[in-house]
Amino acid sequence: MSGAAPAPVAAWHRLVQARDAAGLPALLADDAVFHSPVVHSPQRGRALVQAYLGAAMQVFGNESFRYVRELVQGRDAVLEFEVEIDGVQVNGVDMIRWNEEGRIVDFKVMLRPLKAIDLIHRRMAAMLQARG
């Protein structure tokens, strides 16, 4: 990709790099929706999206996490990532859409392979359960 990333994408990269879940509310729209690779129904509203993304930052946030490809068009971005968790190579994409104000309105995560999906399902369930 040429040129600077759009403000919401640049802000997302900063939060991920710093593992700064406290910065999520400022980046999320009130009506944000999160689509999990392991939960059937979309999670709606800033608080729920913040909970899921905060848990994901902890589950995925290790020194091996890196974005390897980024595609941006208009107010949509697709960010491909790779990470190793418990010896499992995880490959996935974050699909992000933001509104005119630069706040994220839709965040979808897709993962592969199946072994990675099973691992992330267990890890995210434990993290979200611990948050209460």
JOVENUR-V693246 format. One record per residue. N is the residue number from 1. RES is the residue in one letter. D_FIRST is the distance of its C-alpha to the first C-alpha in Angstrom with 1 decimal. Layout:
N;RES;D_FIRST
N;RES;D_FIRST
//
This chain:
1;M;0.0
2;S;3.8
3;G;6.7
4;A;8.4
5;A;8.4
6;P;11.3
7;A;14.6
8;P;15.5
9;V;12.5
10;A;13.1
11;A;16.7
12;W;16.5
13;H;14.8
14;R;17.7
15;L;20.3
16;V;19.3
17;Q;19.3
18;A;22.6
19;R;23.9
20;D;25.0
21;A;26.4
22;A;28.4
23;G;25.4
24;L;24.8
25;P;27.3
26;A;25.6
27;L;22.3
28;L;24.1
29;A;25.8
30;D;29.5
31;D;29.1
32;A;26.1
33;V;26.3
34;F;25.3
35;H;25.3
36;S;26.3
37;P;26.2
38;V;29.8
39;V;31.4
40;H;32.4
41;S;32.4
42;P;29.7
43;Q;30.3
44;R;30.7
45;G;30.8
46;R;29.3
47;A;31.8
48;L;31.3
49;V;27.5
50;Q;27.8
51;A;30.3
52;Y;28.1
53;L;24.9
54;G;27.1
55;A;28.7
56;A;25.5
57;M;24.4
58;Q;27.7
59;V;27.6
60;F;24.1
61;G;24.0
62;N;25.0
63;E;23.7
64;S;22.2
65;F;19.7
66;R;16.1
67;Y;12.8
68;V;11.5
69;R;8.7
70;E;6.9
71;L;6.9
72;V;7.9
73;Q;10.5
74;G;13.3
75;R;14.8
76;D;13.6
77;A;11.2
78;V;11.7
79;L;11.4
80;E;13.0
81;F;15.4
82;E;18.2
83;V;21.4
84;E;25.0
85;I;27.8
86;D;31.4
87;G;30.6
88;V;28.6
89;Q;25.0
90;V;23.2
91;N;20.0
92;G;18.7
93;V;16.2
94;D;16.3
95;M;16.0
96;I;16.1
97;R;17.3
98;W;18.5
99;N;21.1
100;E;21.5
101;E;22.6
102;G;19.4
103;R;21.4
104;I;20.4
105;V;22.7
106;D;21.7
107;F;20.5
108;K;20.9
109;V;20.8
110;M;21.3
111;L;22.5
112;R;23.8
113;P;26.2
114;L;29.4
115;K;30.7
116;A;27.8
117;I;28.4
118;D;32.1
119;L;31.4
120;I;29.0
121;H;31.6
122;R;34.3
123;R;32.4
124;M;31.2
125;A;34.7
126;A;36.3
127;M;34.0
128;L;34.5
129;Q;38.2
130;A;38.5
131;R;37.1
132;G;39.9
//
